[in-house]
Every structure is written in C-alpha cells, then in structure tokens.
Amino acid sequence: MPNTTWLTRAARRGPATLCRIYNMIGVVGRARGVPGLSGGVEQWADTLAVWSTRLGFDTFAFWPVAEPRSQLELFAGEVIPAARERVAR
C-alpha cells in the first residue's frame, strides 16, 4: 500500500480518514476497441479486489463508455457485490 503518512500528517488527519479514489472507464462485458477495462463481471470484480487490497483504493468512480444506464446497473448490482466478497476473504 502506498505510504500516505506524510499527506495525512500535513492535513492533520488520521490515515483512516483518507479516501483513495480511482476513476475508471470501460465496459462490463466483451467489447473491442474501447478505452479502459473491458471484461466480464468476474474480471471486473477480481480487478477491483486487487486494486483495493494491494493498492489501497477504497472508492471507484465508474465511467461507462457505452450504454450508461445498463452498465451502471450491472456495475452496482453485480460487480461491486462480487468485489466486496473477494476483499472480505
């Protein structure tokens, strides 16, 4: 996990109050030639779990590159619960 001690000290806050946000673009599902991550629910969940546990990210802002409504529903309804389950292991 990145050392953010200097940052929390400068802000006079505890490390637990620091949010690590990652803006991500892509498509949940198979798509070719799109920017960002493209893959199924399992791939997204595995990726988010790794970024959370190994890199320390605790918040993900998802910017779908296609079909925003259905992509956001899929992300919130399937990807996030699966990623949380993996992180909890």
C-alpha positions as CSV (number, residue, x, y, z in Angstrom):
1,M,0.0,0.0,0.0
2,P,1.4,3.5,-0.8
3,N,2.8,5.4,2.1
4,T,0.5,8.3,2.7
5,T,1.7,9.2,6.2
6,W,3.2,12.5,5.1
7,L,-0.1,13.5,3.5
8,T,-2.3,12.7,6.5
9,R,0.2,14.5,8.8
10,A,0.2,17.6,6.6
11,A,-3.6,17.6,6.7
12,R,-3.6,16.9,10.4
13,R,-5.8,13.9,9.9
14,G,-5.6,10.3,10.7
15,P,-4.8,7.8,7.9
16,A,-8.2,6.2,8.2
17,T,-9.8,9.5,7.0
18,L,-8.0,9.5,3.7
19,C,-10.1,8.3,0.7
20,R,-8.3,6.7,-2.2
21,I,-10.5,7.2,-5.3
22,Y,-9.9,5.6,-8.7
23,N,-11.7,6.9,-11.8
24,M,-12.2,4.1,-14.2
25,I,-13.6,3.8,-17.6
26,G,-14.6,0.8,-19.6
27,V,-17.4,-1.7,-20.3
28,V,-18.6,-4.6,-18.3
29,G,-18.8,-7.3,-20.9
30,R,-17.0,-8.1,-24.1
31,A,-16.1,-5.1,-26.3
32,R,-13.3,-4.5,-28.6
33,G,-11.6,-1.2,-29.2
34,V,-13.0,0.6,-26.2
35,P,-10.8,2.6,-23.8
36,G,-10.2,1.3,-20.3
37,L,-11.1,-2.1,-18.8
38,S,-13.3,-4.5,-20.8
39,G,-14.4,-7.8,-19.5
40,G,-17.0,-9.8,-17.6
41,V,-18.3,-9.3,-14.1
42,E,-15.7,-11.8,-12.7
43,Q,-12.8,-9.9,-14.3
44,W,-14.0,-6.5,-13.1
45,A,-14.6,-7.9,-9.6
46,D,-11.1,-9.5,-9.5
47,T,-9.5,-6.3,-10.7
48,L,-11.3,-4.1,-8.2
49,A,-10.4,-6.5,-5.4
50,V,-6.7,-6.4,-6.3
51,W,-6.7,-2.6,-6.6
52,S,-8.4,-2.4,-3.2
53,T,-6.3,-4.9,-1.3
54,R,-2.9,-4.3,-2.9
55,L,-3.1,-0.6,-3.9
56,G,-5.3,0.7,-1.1
57,F,-8.1,2.1,-3.3
58,D,-11.4,2.3,-1.4
59,T,-13.6,4.2,-3.8
60,F,-14.2,3.6,-7.5
61,A,-15.9,6.0,-9.8
62,F,-17.1,4.1,-12.9
63,W,-17.5,5.9,-16.2
64,P,-19.0,3.5,-18.7
65,V,-18.1,4.1,-22.4
66,A,-21.3,2.5,-23.7
67,E,-24.9,2.1,-22.6
68,P,-24.5,4.1,-19.4
69,R,-27.8,3.1,-17.6
70,S,-27.4,-0.7,-18.1
71,Q,-23.7,-0.5,-17.4
72,L,-24.2,1.3,-14.1
73,E,-26.9,-1.1,-13.1
74,L,-24.6,-4.1,-13.8
75,F,-21.6,-2.4,-12.1
76,A,-23.6,-1.6,-8.9
77,G,-25.7,-4.8,-8.9
78,E,-23.1,-7.4,-9.7
79,V,-19.5,-6.1,-9.9
80,I,-19.4,-4.2,-6.6
81,P,-21.0,-7.1,-4.5
82,A,-18.6,-9.6,-6.1
83,A,-15.6,-7.4,-5.5
84,R,-16.7,-6.8,-1.8
85,E,-17.0,-10.6,-1.4
86,R,-13.4,-11.1,-2.7
87,V,-12.0,-8.3,-0.5
88,A,-13.7,-9.8,2.6
89,R,-11.9,-13.2,2.1
